[in-house]
């Protein structure tokens, strides 16, 4: 479980990240990332729909992704908001493969966000 200060809960936060942020996709996941106003710690939310599988499979996917995200969020600069969307087939890959996909997409999203903000003239912390 992610600590309470590291979780997204409100739908408007999810919508902000998905609509205004950058995204990077892999075979089984999509990572959306945006920067929030203020200096809150990096936070994350998960979207795991019924297309991923039954309740047992969805909960397994959520536990795995949370475990993968914990060190990534701890190393991220404050103000980052991340949404990880699991795609169908996510429940059938190994933990190592899922970790590689999440980490790779997370890093690419972070680079894209820094690049976008640098072009806009903002001073940002690299990931």
C-alpha positions, 0 to 999 in steps of 0.5 A: 500500500502506498502511504496516504500522502502518495495516493491520488483519490479524486477524479479531477486529479486523475483527469488533470494528469490524463488530459494535460500531462504526458504519456508513455505506453508499453505493451501492458501499461500506460504511464501518464505524468504531470506536474501539480502546483505546489510542493506536495510529494510525488503522488500516484494513482492506478486505473485497472479496469475489468478488461484486465481480468476478474477481481483477483487478477485486478488486485494482483496487478494493483499490488504489483504496480504499487510495489514497483511505484514505491521507490520510483515515487520516493526518488521523484521530485516533489509535485509530480503526479502519475497515473498508471493505466493497466491494459488487458493482458497485464495480469498474465505477465511476470512481475519482472516484465511488468516492472521493466515496462513500468520503470521504462515508461515512468522514465520516458514520461519524466523525460518528456515532462521535463522537455515540455516544461523546459521548452515552455521556459519553466525551471524544473527539476530533472527526474 
